[in-house]
Amino acid sequence: QALKAFPDGCSTVIVASGTAPIDALAASSLAGALDCPILLTSKSGLPQSVSQAIDTLGCTHAIIVGGEAVVAENVESVLSSAMGGQGQRGTPCRHFPVRYPA
């Protein structure tokens, strides 16, 4: 759906738990303000389809919504690695600029 809604790509993506819909719902106004999609992840890991969507959309910034109880630290690690190890954790969101190797 995100690829259809953003055919020209987007700079920011919000990643939220697919099992704790309240986080994604709470982030919907932020997604509207930033004109970006919300992609859902599992607690245990970032699905390959989400990783591919982030790459295809050409996102340069990711925001993880929800704490480690619903979005595991390994999801944060995968995003951080894809973004050159740069990032910072905030509360309740974790923000990471996407940095792809040249």
N, C-alpha and C positions, 0 to 999 in steps of 0.2 A: 504494500500500500504506500509506503514512504517513497518508493521510487516512482510511483505513478503521481503522487501528490507533489513531488519536487523533481520534475523531469530535468530541470537545469541544475540540479544539485543544491546544496546549502552549506553554509559555513559551520553551523552548530547542530549538534544532535543531543537529545536528552535520552539517557538510558535509565530505565526504571524496571522494577520487578514485575514480571508477569503474574506472580502469585500474590502480590500485595497491591491490588488495583488502586487503593487509595492514594498511593504515592504518584502513580501516573495521572490520576484524576487531579491531584493537587498541582501537578506540574503542567497541566493543560493550558492554564492561562499564561505561564511563562513561555511555553511552546508557541502560543499564539503571538505573544509580544515579540519573540525572537524570530518568528516565522520559520520554525524548525520542527522536525518530526520527533515523536517519542517512540523509541524502539524498546521492546520488552526483552528482558533477559531472564534466565532462570537463576535461582539462588546459587547453584553450584558452578555455573560457568557461562561465559558469553557464547551463545549459539553461533555457529559458523555463518548462518544466514544474516545475523545482525552485524557481524564483522564485515561480511561482504557488502552489506548495504552501506555501512559507514564508509568503506573504501569507494564504492560506486558513486555515492553522493558527493564525495570529495570534501568531507567535513574537516574543518581545521580546529574545532573545539568540541569537547564532549563534556556533558554535565551528568553525573550519576546522581539520581535522586533516591534517597533512602539509605538507611544505615546498613551496617554489615550483617545485621540479622536477616535482611531480605535481599541484599545484593552482596554476595561474598567478596572478600578481599581479593580473591583470584581474578574476579571480573575487573576490579580496579587495576590489578597487576597487568592483565592482558591489554587493557586500554593504555596504561602508562607505557608499556613496552612499545606498543604501536605508535606512541607519540614521543618516542625518543627519551623515555624515562623522566619526562618533565611532568609536573603536576603538583597539586596541593589539595589537601583534604580540608573541607570546610564542614560546618554543621548546619543543616542536615544534608547538604549536597557536597559532592566531591567534583571538582572541576579539573579538566585536563586539556591543555592545548594539543591538538593533533599535530604530530611532526612525523612525516614520512621521510624515509631516507631518499636522498637525491638520486 
